[in-house]
Amino acid sequence: MATSGCTWRQLPPVFGPAWPTVYRRFAQWSRDRVWARLYRVILDELGARGELDWSRCAIDSVSLRAAKGGR
C-alpha cells in the first residue's frame, strides 16, 4: 500500500469496513508497533519449529534521491 499498491479509497469490499476505518486501524497499529511484534512472534514460532533457513536470507532496502539537496 505504501509504495505501489492501491490507494486507501480503492480497497476492495473484502476488507470489510470503509476505507477510513481501515486506514485508521492501520495507522494506529503502525504507531503501536503491532506489525513489528507480529513479525517477531511469527519468526520466533518458525524458529522454535526449526522451519527457518537463515542460509537463504536477503536484506532489501530502498534508496531515494534527497530532494532539494538534502542529505
C-alpha positions in Angstrom: 0.0 0.0 0.0 2.8 2.4 0.9 4.6 2.5 -2.4 2.9 0.6 -5.2 -0.5 -0.8 -4.1 -3.9 0.7 -4.5 -5.0 3.9 -2.7 -7.0 3.5 0.5 -10.1 4.5 -1.4 -9.7 1.6 -3.8 -9.7 -1.1 -1.2 -12.0 -4.0 -2.2 -15.1 -4.7 -0.1 -13.4 -8.0 1.1 -11.6 -5.8 3.6 -14.9 -5.1 5.4 -15.1 -1.7 6.9 -15.0 1.6 4.9 -11.5 2.8 3.9 -11.3 5.5 6.6 -11.7 2.8 9.2 -9.1 0.5 7.6 -6.7 3.4 7.3 -7.2 4.5 11.0 -6.6 1.0 12.2 -3.5 0.5 10.0 -2.1 3.9 11.2 -2.8 3.1 14.9 -1.4 -0.4 14.6 1.7 1.0 12.9 2.2 3.6 15.8 1.7 0.8 18.3 4.3 -1.4 16.5 1.8 -4.2 16.1 3.3 -5.2 12.8 6.8 -5.5 14.3 5.6 -7.5 17.2 3.6 -9.8 15.0 6.6 -10.3 12.7 8.7 -11.2 15.7 6.1 -13.7 17.0 6.0 -15.4 13.6 9.8 -15.6 13.4 10.0 -17.0 16.9 7.4 -19.6 16.2 9.0 -20.7 13.0 12.4 -20.8 14.7 11.1 -22.9 17.5 9.8 -25.4 15.0 13.1 -25.4 13.1 11.4 -24.1 10.0 13.7 -21.1 9.3 16.6 -21.5 7.0 18.9 -18.4 7.6 21.3 -19.6 4.9 18.8 -18.2 2.4 18.4 -14.7 3.8 18.1 -11.4 1.9 18.2 -7.9 3.1 16.4 -5.4 1.0 16.4 -1.6 1.1 15.2 1.3 -1.0 17.3 4.3 -1.8 15.7 7.6 -2.7 17.4 10.7 -4.0 17.2 13.5 -1.5 15.1 16.3 -2.9 16.4 19.9 -2.9 20.0 18.8 -2.0 19.1 17.2 1.3 21.3 14.6 3.0 
